Amino acid sequence: MSEVLTDFVEPYLESVDTEEDHHKLLMIAIAAWNIALLPEEEQQQDILDKLVRQSLAEATEELRAGMKEIVSQLIIRKKLYFAEYERAIIDYELTDLGDSYYLSVASTLKEKTS
């Protein structure tokens, strides 16, 4: 799942420079990924609204709308290009290697099919 998450955020990596920026991107991406796994779009929208309200409580409406748009785009990306991955991401660790980063991801187990 580490490679999958790296591929998922790849289009956004050029816009982050610092380790802190990488963490922010990964947290947003993981939230979008897990929201995309919810069964109904209405439920997805409710969780997205709650997430933005809680995490950006002091922000302007414009900033909240921008964040909502970014997460919505990531949800669409998950559904279009990563639909076969149904595991929720529960944690990650980002290690600074000096000239790059190493990403380790913990996810739920894949459901067994009979």
Steps between C-alpha positions, in 0.01 A plus 500: 500500500797731544565502124130545430475805726815644344347455154175652625667825614758512219336788306515715813856423610660779299303754702649388835852582615531436870439195715213688665343561158536129417320410824217744420462358149496144630242578769271664244552215253430233762182677607385515137597137441302376801199721424494356146458152651169593664205336325280800421587837349269673748691342788829600335382861472386508862837374624687744273292793629563397861873452441540844343288669768699340784850529358457855368265642763685833517557531124317720255215359295720538192773282653247237610352493149848461352583211729170335421577529129845343540363208702216455249753482215698238689183298563429503126861400429466207742182379334634538145852363531516301823154342526640148527660585834238462770724511806468796735821676598531516877848645555821598328859580580709737291878480536726773366792336319670830419440515127165316504238357734409144590129437554367208701123447512281295731165397358210273579520142382351405168167323541505133410273393216359150499 
